[in-house]
Amino acid sequence: MITQKATNITWHQGNITPADRERLLNQKGVVLWFTGLSASGKSTLALSVEERLFEMGHLTSVLDGDNIRHGLNKNLGFSPEDREENIRRIGEVSKLFADAGVITMTAFISPYRADRDKARERLSEGRFIEIYMQVPLHIAEQRDPKGLYEKARKGEIKEFTGISAPYEEPLKPELIVDTGKLNVKESTDLVLNYLKGKNII
């Protein structure tokens, strides 16, 4: 539980609402929360969806796990406590983006169900779309573009999700993408069709 340290602060409500921004952009501000093991295809799919949405004239942004750790979360490691804070911050940032009317995609392992649920609670119904990148561990290990699984198996990386740290699968994600069976185009089409079906785009 994060406690409020700052005192004598007041929330300032602006005159322009999220609905106003959505009308301007002709889209709904939502968060597409891609979650799954390392090498499950989160960043690849998020970037592909972003490119297709951009081509369709939509304003989007991708918050990528590694990229965020170069700046906003550079002071965090991979302990359970740091993972929790990492996702808490991203939940707050992604809400700000969505409130600005942006179709926001987050590509983070986000291994703990409770942390993802807290991010969901920050947004109103229908604005948090959990996308589970489902892939068998052995396929993720075969891909291993960064060589992380191999290092984790050798004990060179501690608390590595799927090997020496847990991953809690989503119970009721809005969308499941089986990247062991679907290619990038098929996966992208699946996400876009979902967004169209929910009148987000």
C-alpha positions in Angstrom: 0.0 0.0 0.0 1.5 3.3 -1.1 0.9 6.1 1.5 0.6 9.8 0.6 3.7 11.6 1.9 3.1 15.0 0.5 0.7 17.3 2.4 -1.0 20.6 1.6 -1.7 19.5 -2.0 -4.9 20.0 -3.9 -6.2 18.2 -7.0 -6.7 20.7 -9.8 -9.5 19.8 -12.2 -9.0 21.0 -15.8 -11.8 22.4 -18.0 -11.1 19.9 -20.8 -12.3 16.4 -20.1 -11.1 13.1 -21.4 -14.3 12.8 -23.4 -13.5 16.2 -25.0 -10.1 14.9 -26.1 -11.6 11.6 -27.4 -14.0 13.6 -29.6 -11.1 15.7 -30.9 -9.1 12.5 -31.7 -12.0 10.4 -32.9 -10.9 7.5 -30.7 -11.2 6.3 -27.1 -8.3 6.7 -24.7 -7.6 3.2 -23.5 -4.7 1.1 -22.1 -3.8 -2.1 -23.9 -1.9 -4.0 -21.3 0.3 -6.6 -22.9 1.5 -9.2 -20.3 3.4 -12.4 -20.6 6.8 -14.1 -20.3 10.0 -12.7 -21.6 10.1 -13.4 -25.4 6.3 -14.0 -25.6 6.2 -11.2 -28.2 4.8 -8.3 -26.1 6.9 -5.5 -27.6 6.8 -6.9 -31.1 3.0 -7.0 -31.1 2.6 -3.7 -29.4 4.8 -2.0 -32.0 3.0 -3.7 -34.8 -0.4 -2.6 -33.5 1.0 0.9 -33.0 2.2 1.1 -36.6 -1.2 -0.1 -38.0 -3.1 2.3 -35.8 -0.9 5.1 -36.8 -1.5 4.3 -40.5 -5.2 4.4 -39.8 -4.8 7.9 -38.4 -4.9 7.2 -34.6 -2.7 8.7 -31.9 -0.9 5.9 -30.0 2.1 5.4 -27.8 4.0 2.3 -26.6 5.4 2.2 -23.1 8.0 -0.6 -23.3 9.5 -2.4 -20.2 13.1 -2.1 -21.1 12.8 1.5 -22.4 11.0 2.7 -19.2 13.8 1.2 -17.1 16.3 3.5 -18.9 14.5 6.6 -17.5 11.5 6.8 -15.3 12.2 3.5 -13.5 16.0 3.4 -13.8 16.3 3.2 -10.0 14.3 -0.1 -9.8 15.7 -3.6 -10.0 13.8 -6.9 -10.2 13.0 -7.8 -6.6 9.3 -8.4 -5.9 9.1 -5.0 -4.3 10.7 -3.2 -7.2 8.6 -5.1 -9.7 5.5 -3.9 -7.8 6.7 -0.3 -7.9 7.6 -0.6 -11.6 4.1 -1.6 -12.5 2.5 0.9 -10.1 4.3 3.8 -11.9 3.4 2.4 -15.3 -0.2 2.1 -14.2 -0.2 5.8 -13.3 1.5 6.9 -16.4 -0.6 4.9 -18.7 -3.8 6.3 -17.1 -2.5 9.9 -17.8 -1.9 8.9 -21.4 -5.3 7.3 -21.7 -7.0 10.4 -20.1 -5.3 12.5 -22.8 -7.1 10.3 -25.4 -4.1 8.3 -26.5 -4.4 4.6 -27.3 -1.7 3.5 -24.9 0.1 0.2 -25.0 2.2 -1.2 -22.2 4.6 -4.1 -22.9 5.7 -5.3 -19.5 6.1 -8.9 -18.1 4.1 -7.6 -15.1 4.2 -11.0 -13.5 1.9 -10.4 -10.5 -1.8 -10.5 -10.9 -2.5 -8.1 -8.0 -0.3 -5.4 -9.6 -2.1 -5.7 -12.9 -5.4 -5.6 -11.1 -4.4 -2.3 -9.4 -3.5 -0.8 -12.8 -7.0 -1.9 -14.0 -8.7 -0.2 -11.0 -7.2 3.1 -12.0 -9.3 3.2 -15.1 -13.1 3.1 -15.7 -14.8 0.0 -17.1 -13.7 -0.9 -20.6 -10.6 1.4 -20.7 -8.2 -1.3 -19.4 -7.7 -4.1 -21.9 -5.5 -6.9 -20.6 -3.9 -8.9 -23.4 -2.3 -12.1 -22.4 0.6 -13.2 -24.6 0.3 -16.9 -24.1 3.3 -18.9 -25.1 4.7 -22.2 -23.7 7.9 -21.6 -21.7 9.9 -23.9 -24.0 9.0 -21.8 -27.0 9.9 -18.6 -25.2 13.3 -20.1 -24.3 13.8 -21.2 -27.9 13.3 -17.6 -29.1 15.3 -16.0 -26.3 16.5 -13.0 -28.5 18.4 -11.4 -25.6 19.9 -14.6 -24.3 18.2 -14.1 -20.9 16.8 -17.5 -20.3 20.2 -19.1 -20.9 21.8 -16.7 -18.4 18.9 -17.4 -15.9 19.4 -21.2 -16.3 23.1 -20.7 -15.5 22.2 -18.7 -12.4 23.7 -15.5 -13.9 20.3 -13.7 -13.6 18.5 -13.9 -10.3 14.7 -13.6 -9.9 14.0 -14.2 -13.6 10.3 -14.7 -14.4 9.4 -18.2 -15.5 12.7 -19.7 -14.2 13.5 -18.4 -10.7 10.5 -16.1 -10.2 6.8 -16.7 -10.7 4.5 -15.5 -13.4 0.8 -15.4 -12.5 -1.4 -15.9 -15.6 -4.4 -13.6 -16.0 -7.6 -15.1 -14.9 -10.0 -13.2 -17.2 -8.0 -11.2 -19.8 -9.9 -9.3 -22.5 -7.8 -11.0 -25.1 -5.5 -14.1 -25.3 -2.9 -14.1 -28.1 -1.3 -17.5 -28.6 2.0 -16.4 -30.1 3.1 -20.0 -30.3 0.5 -20.4 -33.1 -0.2 -17.0 -34.5 2.3 -14.9 -36.5 2.7 -11.1 -36.0 0.2 -10.1 -38.6 -2.4 -12.5 -37.4 -1.9 -11.4 -33.8 -2.1 -7.7 -34.9 -5.4 -8.4 -36.7 -6.8 -10.0 -33.6 -6.1 -7.0 -31.5 -7.4 -4.5 -34.1 -10.6 -6.5 -34.6 -11.1 -6.4 -30.9 -10.7 -2.6 -30.8 -13.1 -2.2 -33.7 -15.7 -4.5 -32.1 -15.6 -2.4 -28.9 -15.9 0.9 -30.9 -12.5 2.1 -29.6 -11.4 2.9 -33.1 
